[in-house]
Every structure is written in structure tokens, then in C-alpha cells.
């Protein structure tokens, strides 16, 4: 039971980290206008 929680926690951290990297890459590709800057902030 405890091992399942640890496995879930580690998998969640990995997925969250991967999502964050993809989000940063997406924001970097946005055009440099007012709307995009607000989204990036």
C-alpha cells in the first residue's frame, strides 16, 4: 500500500515536471503582443 502511494507520488511529480516544460516551451513560442504577454505572465 505504501509503495503504491510512493509510486503514484513519483509518477505525478514526473508528469507535472513534463507538463511544466511543455508549457514553458509553448509560452516561448507565442507572439510578442499584449495578449501573449499577459498569458506568459
mmCIF file as Biopython writes it, N, C-alpha, C and O atoms, coordinates in Angstrom:
data_model
#
loop_
_atom_site.group_PDB
_atom_site.id
_atom_site.type_symbol
_atom_site.label_atom_id
_atom_site.label_alt_id
_atom_site.label_comp_id
_atom_site.label_asym_id
_atom_site.label_entity_id
_atom_site.label_seq_id
_atom_site.pdbx_PDB_ins_code
_atom_site.Cartn_x
_atom_site.Cartn_y
_atom_site.Cartn_z
_atom_site.occupancy
_atom_site.B_iso_or_equiv
_atom_site.auth_seq_id
_atom_site.auth_asym_id
_atom_site.pdbx_PDB_model_num
ATOM 1   N N  . UNK A ? 1  ? 0.820  -1.201 0.000   1.0 0.0 1  A 1 
ATOM 2   C CA . UNK A ? 1  ? 0.000  0.000  0.000   1.0 0.0 1  A 1 
ATOM 3   C C  . UNK A ? 1  ? 0.867  1.270  0.000   1.0 0.0 1  A 1 
ATOM 4   O O  . UNK A ? 1  ? 0.652  2.175  -0.806  1.0 0.0 1  A 1 
ATOM 5   N N  . UNK A ? 2  ? 1.829  1.324  0.894   1.0 0.0 2  A 1 
ATOM 6   C CA . UNK A ? 2  ? 2.714  2.475  0.978   1.0 0.0 2  A 1 
ATOM 7   C C  . UNK A ? 2  ? 3.543  2.621  -0.302  1.0 0.0 2  A 1 
ATOM 8   O O  . UNK A ? 2  ? 3.817  3.734  -0.752  1.0 0.0 2  A 1 
ATOM 9   N N  . UNK A ? 3  ? 3.933  1.492  -0.874  1.0 0.0 3  A 1 
ATOM 10  C CA . UNK A ? 3  ? 4.705  1.501  -2.108  1.0 0.0 3  A 1 
ATOM 11  C C  . UNK A ? 3  ? 3.881  2.079  -3.258  1.0 0.0 3  A 1 
ATOM 12  O O  . UNK A ? 3  ? 4.424  2.779  -4.113  1.0 0.0 3  A 1 
ATOM 13  N N  . UNK A ? 4  ? 2.572  1.794  -3.288  1.0 0.0 4  A 1 
ATOM 14  C CA . UNK A ? 4  ? 1.695  2.344  -4.325  1.0 0.0 4  A 1 
ATOM 15  C C  . UNK A ? 4  ? 1.593  3.862  -4.213  1.0 0.0 4  A 1 
ATOM 16  O O  . UNK A ? 4  ? 1.579  4.563  -5.224  1.0 0.0 4  A 1 
ATOM 17  N N  . UNK A ? 5  ? 1.525  4.359  -3.001  1.0 0.0 5  A 1 
ATOM 18  C CA . UNK A ? 5  ? 1.456  5.810  -2.787  1.0 0.0 5  A 1 
ATOM 19  C C  . UNK A ? 5  ? 2.738  6.490  -3.252  1.0 0.0 5  A 1 
ATOM 20  O O  . UNK A ? 5  ? 2.701  7.547  -3.883  1.0 0.0 5  A 1 
ATOM 21  N N  . UNK A ? 6  ? 3.862  5.874  -2.936  1.0 0.0 6  A 1 
ATOM 22  C CA . UNK A ? 6  ? 5.147  6.431  -3.350  1.0 0.0 6  A 1 
ATOM 23  C C  . UNK A ? 6  ? 5.277  6.407  -4.866  1.0 0.0 6  A 1 
ATOM 24  O O  . UNK A ? 6  ? 5.760  7.367  -5.467  1.0 0.0 6  A 1 
ATOM 25  N N  . UNK A ? 7  ? 4.852  5.325  -5.477  1.0 0.0 7  A 1 
ATOM 26  C CA . UNK A ? 7  ? 4.897  5.213  -6.936  1.0 0.0 7  A 1 
ATOM 27  C C  . UNK A ? 7  ? 4.013  6.276  -7.585  1.0 0.0 7  A 1 
ATOM 28  O O  . UNK A ? 7  ? 4.416  6.929  -8.547  1.0 0.0 7  A 1 
ATOM 29  N N  . UNK A ? 8  ? 2.796  6.443  -7.045  1.0 0.0 8  A 1 
ATOM 30  C CA . UNK A ? 8  ? 1.889  7.466  -7.570  1.0 0.0 8  A 1 
ATOM 31  C C  . UNK A ? 8  ? 2.488  8.860  -7.414  1.0 0.0 8  A 1 
ATOM 32  O O  . UNK A ? 8  ? 2.423  9.676  -8.333  1.0 0.0 8  A 1 
ATOM 33  N N  . UNK A ? 9  ? 3.068  9.128  -6.256  1.0 0.0 9  A 1 
ATOM 34  C CA . UNK A ? 9  ? 3.663  10.437 -5.994  1.0 0.0 9  A 1 
ATOM 35  C C  . UNK A ? 9  ? 4.803  10.726 -6.965  1.0 0.0 9  A 1 
ATOM 36  O O  . UNK A ? 9  ? 4.890  11.825 -7.514  1.0 0.0 9  A 1 
ATOM 37  N N  . UNK A ? 10 ? 5.667  9.756  -7.174  1.0 0.0 10 A 1 
ATOM 38  C CA . UNK A ? 10 ? 6.788  9.942  -8.096  1.0 0.0 10 A 1 
ATOM 39  C C  . UNK A ? 10 ? 6.317  10.125 -9.535  1.0 0.0 10 A 1 
ATOM 40  O O  . UNK A ? 10 ? 6.852  10.958 -10.266 1.0 0.0 10 A 1 
ATOM 41  N N  . UNK A ? 11 ? 5.322  9.351  -9.937  1.0 0.0 11 A 1 
ATOM 42  C CA . UNK A ? 11 ? 4.774  9.479  -11.291 1.0 0.0 11 A 1 
ATOM 43  C C  . UNK A ? 11 ? 4.106  10.838 -11.476 1.0 0.0 11 A 1 
ATOM 44  O O  . UNK A ? 11 ? 4.242  11.466 -12.526 1.0 0.0 11 A 1 
ATOM 45  N N  . UNK A ? 12 ? 3.398  11.282 -10.468 1.0 0.0 12 A 1 
ATOM 46  C CA . UNK A ? 12 ? 2.742  12.592 -10.528 1.0 0.0 12 A 1 
ATOM 47  C C  . UNK A ? 12 ? 3.773  13.708 -10.669 1.0 0.0 12 A 1 
ATOM 48  O O  . UNK A ? 12 ? 3.596  14.618 -11.480 1.0 0.0 12 A 1 
ATOM 49  N N  . UNK A ? 13 ? 4.836  13.644 -9.892  1.0 0.0 13 A 1 
ATOM 50  C CA . UNK A ? 13 ? 5.894  14.661 -9.983  1.0 0.0 13 A 1 
ATOM 51  C C  . UNK A ? 13 ? 6.508  14.691 -11.381 1.0 0.0 13 A 1 
ATOM 52  O O  . UNK A ? 13 ? 6.753  15.761 -11.937 1.0 0.0 13 A 1 
ATOM 53  N N  . UNK A ? 14 ? 6.753  13.518 -11.938 1.0 0.0 14 A 1 
ATOM 54  C CA . UNK A ? 14 ? 7.341  13.439 -13.278 1.0 0.0 14 A 1 
ATOM 55  C C  . UNK A ? 14 ? 6.402  14.037 -14.317 1.0 0.0 14 A 1 
ATOM 56  O O  . UNK A ? 14 ? 6.829  14.801 -15.183 1.0 0.0 14 A 1 
ATOM 57  N N  . UNK A ? 15 ? 5.112  13.684 -14.228 1.0 0.0 15 A 1 
ATOM 58  C CA . UNK A ? 15 ? 4.150  14.215 -15.188 1.0 0.0 15 A 1 
ATOM 59  C C  . UNK A ? 15 ? 3.989  15.723 -15.044 1.0 0.0 15 A 1 
ATOM 60  O O  . UNK A ? 15 ? 3.858  16.428 -16.044 1.0 0.0 15 A 1 
ATOM 61  N N  . UNK A ? 16 ? 3.997  16.223 -13.819 1.0 0.0 16 A 1 
ATOM 62  C CA . UNK A ? 16 ? 3.890  17.661 -13.582 1.0 0.0 16 A 1 
ATOM 63  C C  . UNK A ? 16 ? 5.113  18.396 -14.130 1.0 0.0 16 A 1 
ATOM 64  O O  . UNK A ? 16 ? 4.979  19.462 -14.731 1.0 0.0 16 A 1 
ATOM 65  N N  . UNK A ? 17 ? 6.287  17.838 -13.927 1.0 0.0 17 A 1 
ATOM 66  C CA . UNK A ? 17 ? 7.520  18.427 -14.449 1.0 0.0 17 A 1 
ATOM 67  C C  . UNK A ? 17 ? 7.497  18.470 -15.976 1.0 0.0 17 A 1 
ATOM 68  O O  . UNK A ? 17 ? 7.844  19.488 -16.573 1.0 0.0 17 A 1 
ATOM 69  N N  . UNK A ? 18 ? 7.090  17.369 -16.607 1.0 0.0 18 A 1 
ATOM 70  C CA . UNK A ? 18 ? 6.999  17.323 -18.068 1.0 0.0 18 A 1 
ATOM 71  C C  . UNK A ? 18 ? 5.993  18.349 -18.592 1.0 0.0 18 A 1 
ATOM 72  O O  . UNK A ? 18 ? 6.248  19.018 -19.594 1.0 0.0 18 A 1 
ATOM 73  N N  . UNK A ? 19 ? 4.850  18.471 -17.910 1.0 0.0 19 A 1 
ATOM 74  C CA . UNK A ? 19 ? 3.837  19.449 -18.308 1.0 0.0 19 A 1 
ATOM 75  C C  . UNK A ? 19 ? 4.389  20.870 -18.199 1.0 0.0 19 A 1 
ATOM 76  O O  . UNK A ? 19 ? 4.156  21.696 -19.082 1.0 0.0 19 A 1 
ATOM 77  N N  . UNK A ? 20 ? 5.111  21.153 -17.131 1.0 0.0 20 A 1 
ATOM 78  C CA . UNK A ? 20 ? 5.680  22.481 -16.931 1.0 0.0 20 A 1 
ATOM 79  C C  . UNK A ? 20 ? 6.669  22.828 -18.035 1.0 0.0 20 A 1 
ATOM 80  O O  . UNK A ? 20 ? 6.671  23.953 -18.535 1.0 0.0 20 A 1 
ATOM 81  N N  . UNK A ? 21 ? 7.501  21.879 -18.414 1.0 0.0 21 A 1 
ATOM 82  C CA . UNK A ? 21 ? 8.453  22.133 -19.503 1.0 0.0 21 A 1 
ATOM 83  C C  . UNK A ? 21 ? 7.730  22.405 -20.821 1.0 0.0 21 A 1 
ATOM 84  O O  . UNK A ? 21 ? 8.116  23.303 -21.570 1.0 0.0 21 A 1 
ATOM 85  N N  . UNK A ? 22 ? 6.682  21.630 -21.104 1.0 0.0 22 A 1 
ATOM 86  C CA . UNK A ? 22 ? 5.904  21.853 -22.326 1.0 0.0 22 A 1 
ATOM 87  C C  . UNK A ? 22 ? 5.222  23.215 -22.298 1.0 0.0 22 A 1 
ATOM 88  O O  . UNK A ? 22 ? 5.146  23.890 -23.325 1.0 0.0 22 A 1 
ATOM 89  N N  . UNK A ? 23 ? 4.727  23.623 -21.138 1.0 0.0 23 A 1 
ATOM 90  C CA . UNK A ? 23 ? 4.073  24.922 -21.008 1.0 0.0 23 A 1 
ATOM 91  C C  . UNK A ? 23 ? 5.059  26.055 -21.251 1.0 0.0 23 A 1 
ATOM 92  O O  . UNK A ? 23 ? 4.728  27.028 -21.928 1.0 0.0 23 A 1 
ATOM 93  N N  . UNK A ? 24 ? 6.258  25.941 -20.711 1.0 0.0 24 A 1 
ATOM 94  C CA . UNK A ? 24 ? 7.284  26.967 -20.922 1.0 0.0 24 A 1 
ATOM 95  C C  . UNK A ? 24 ? 7.649  27.061 -22.395 1.0 0.0 24 A 1 
ATOM 96  O O  . UNK A ? 24 ? 7.786  28.164 -22.926 1.0 0.0 24 A 1 
ATOM 97  N N  . UNK A ? 25 ? 7.809  25.934 -23.059 1.0 0.0 25 A 1 
ATOM 98  C CA . UNK A ? 25 ? 8.120  25.939 -24.488 1.0 0.0 25 A 1 
ATOM 99  C C  . UNK A ? 25 ? 6.997  26.580 -25.287 1.0 0.0 25 A 1 
ATOM 100 O O  . UNK A ? 25 ? 7.252  27.329 -26.230 1.0 0.0 25 A 1 
ATOM 101 N N  . UNK A ? 26 ? 5.751  26.290 -24.915 1.0 0.0 26 A 1 
ATOM 102 C CA . UNK A ? 26 ? 4.601  26.879 -25.591 1.0 0.0 26 A 1 
ATOM 103 C C  . UNK A ? 26 ? 4.585  28.400 -25.423 1.0 0.0 26 A 1 
ATOM 104 O O  . UNK A ? 26 ? 4.384  29.131 -26.392 1.0 0.0 26 A 1 
ATOM 105 N N  . UNK A ? 27 ? 4.794  28.869 -24.201 1.0 0.0 27 A 1 
ATOM 106 C CA . UNK A ? 27 ? 4.770  30.307 -23.935 1.0 0.0 27 A 1 
ATOM 107 C C  . UNK A ? 27 ? 5.887  31.014 -24.687 1.0 0.0 27 A 1 
ATOM 108 O O  . UNK A ? 27 ? 5.701  32.135 -25.159 1.0 0.0 27 A 1 
ATOM 109 N N  . UNK A ? 28 ? 7.045  30.374 -24.803 1.0 0.0 28 A 1 
ATOM 110 C CA . UNK A ? 28 ? 8.157  30.977 -25.544 1.0 0.0 28 A 1 
ATOM 111 C C  . UNK A ? 28 ? 7.845  31.152 -27.025 1.0 0.0 28 A 1 
ATOM 112 O O  . UNK A ? 28 ? 8.398  32.041 -27.673 1.0 0.0 28 A 1 
ATOM 113 N N  . UNK A ? 29 ? 6.966  30.313 -27.567 1.0 0.0 29 A 1 
ATOM 114 C CA . UNK A ? 29 ? 6.633  30.385 -28.987 1.0 0.0 29 A 1 
ATOM 115 C C  . UNK A ? 29 ? 5.508  31.371 -29.300 1.0 0.0 29 A 1 
ATOM 116 O O  . UNK A ? 29 ? 5.227  31.633 -30.470 1.0 0.0 29 A 1 
ATOM 117 N N  . UNK A ? 30 ? 4.864  31.917 -28.275 1.0 0.0 30 A 1 
ATOM 118 C CA . UNK A ? 30 ? 3.779  32.864 -28.510 1.0 0.0 30 A 1 
ATOM 119 C C  . UNK A ? 30 ? 4.322  34.152 -29.116 1.0 0.0 30 A 1 
ATOM 120 O O  . UNK A ? 30 ? 5.463  34.528 -28.848 1.0 0.0 30 A 1 
ATOM 121 N N  . UNK A ? 31 ? 3.515  34.835 -29.932 1.0 0.0 31 A 1 
ATOM 122 C CA . UNK A ? 31 ? 3.971  36.113 -30.491 1.0 0.0 31 A 1 
ATOM 123 C C  . UNK A ? 31 ? 4.135  37.151 -29.380 1.0 0.0 31 A 1 
ATOM 124 O O  . UNK A ? 31 ? 3.593  37.005 -28.284 1.0 0.0 31 A 1 
ATOM 125 N N  . UNK A ? 32 ? 4.885  38.186 -29.685 1.0 0.0 32 A 1 
ATOM 126 C CA . UNK A ? 32 ? 5.185  39.203 -28.684 1.0 0.0 32 A 1 
ATOM 127 C C  . UNK A ? 32 ? 4.170  40.344 -28.768 1.0 0.0 32 A 1 
ATOM 128 O O  . UNK A ? 32 ? 4.500  41.450 -29.194 1.0 0.0 32 A 1 
ATOM 129 N N  . UNK A ? 33 ? 2.934  40.059 -28.355 1.0 0.0 33 A 1 
ATOM 130 C CA . UNK A ? 33 ? 1.914  41.101 -28.311 1.0 0.0 33 A 1 
ATOM 131 C C  . UNK A ? 33 ? 1.343  41.181 -26.894 1.0 0.0 33 A 1 
ATOM 132 O O  . UNK A ? 33 ? 1.729  40.411 -26.015 1.0 0.0 33 A 1 
ATOM 133 N N  . UNK A ? 34 ? 0.427  42.113 -26.686 1.0 0.0 34 A 1 
ATOM 134 C CA . UNK A ? 34 ? -0.094 42.340 -25.330 1.0 0.0 34 A 1 
ATOM 135 C C  . UNK A ? 34 ? -0.798 41.120 -24.743 1.0 0.0 34 A 1 
ATOM 136 O O  . UNK A ? 34 ? -0.597 40.791 -23.574 1.0 0.0 34 A 1 
ATOM 137 N N  . UNK A ? 35 ? -1.611 40.456 -25.538 1.0 0.0 35 A 1 
ATOM 138 C CA . UNK A ? 35 ? -2.348 39.286 -25.047 1.0 0.0 35 A 1 
ATOM 139 C C  . UNK A ? 35 ? -1.376 38.174 -24.666 1.0 0.0 35 A 1 
ATOM 140 O O  . UNK A ? 35 ? -1.505 37.577 -23.597 1.0 0.0 35 A 1 
ATOM 141 N N  . UNK A ? 36 ? -0.430 37.901 -25.511 1.0 0.0 36 A 1 
ATOM 142 C CA . UNK A ? 36 ? 0.535  36.826 -25.238 1.0 0.0 36 A 1 
ATOM 143 C C  . UNK A ? 36 ? 1.379  37.137 -24.007 1.0 0.0 36 A 1 
ATOM 144 O O  . UNK A ? 36 ? 1.711  36.240 -23.232 1.0 0.0 36 A 1 
ATOM 145 N N  . UNK A ? 37 ? 1.722  38.399 -23.832 1.0 0.0 37 A 1 
ATOM 146 C CA . UNK A ? 37 ? 2.496  38.753 -22.641 1.0 0.0 37 A 1 
ATOM 147 C C  . UNK A ? 37 ? 1.683  38.534 -21.370 1.0 0.0 37 A 1 
ATOM 148 O O  . UNK A ? 37 ? 2.230  38.108 -20.352 1.0 0.0 37 A 1 
ATOM 149 N N  . UNK A ? 38 ? 0.392  38.820 -21.417 1.0 0.0 38 A 1 
ATOM 150 C CA . UNK A ? 38 ? -0.472 38.575 -20.248 1.0 0.0 38 A 1 
ATOM 151 C C  . UNK A ? 38 ? -0.568 37.086 -19.955 1.0 0.0 38 A 1 
ATOM 152 O O  . UNK A ? 38 ? -0.539 36.682 -18.793 1.0 0.0 38 A 1 
ATOM 153 N N  . UNK A ? 39 ? -0.680 36.275 -20.983 1.0 0.0 39 A 1 
ATOM 154 C CA . UNK A ? 39 ? -0.731 34.820 -20.793 1.0 0.0 39 A 1 
ATOM 155 C C  . UNK A ? 39 ? 0.586  34.339 -20.196 1.0 0.0 39 A 1 
ATOM 156 O O  . UNK A ? 39 ? 0.589  33.504 -19.291 1.0 0.0 39 A 1 
ATOM 157 N N  . UNK A ? 40 ? 1.691  34.853 -20.689 1.0 0.0 40 A 1 
ATOM 158 C CA . UNK A ? 40 ? 3.005  34.460 -20.219 1.0 0.0 40 A 1 
ATOM 159 C C  . UNK A ? 40 ? 3.302  34.900 -18.793 1.0 0.0 40 A 1 
ATOM 160 O O  . UNK A ? 40 ? 4.087  34.274 -18.081 1.0 0.0 40 A 1 
ATOM 161 N N  . UNK A ? 41 ? 2.663  35.984 -18.394 1.0 0.0 41 A 1 
ATOM 162 C CA . UNK A ? 41 ? 2.876  36.466 -17.016 1.0 0.0 41 A 1 
ATOM 163 C C  . UNK A ? 41 ? 2.199  35.529 -16.053 1.0 0.0 41 A 1 
ATOM 164 O O  . UNK A ? 41 ? 2.252  35.744 -14.842 1.0 0.0 41 A 1 
#
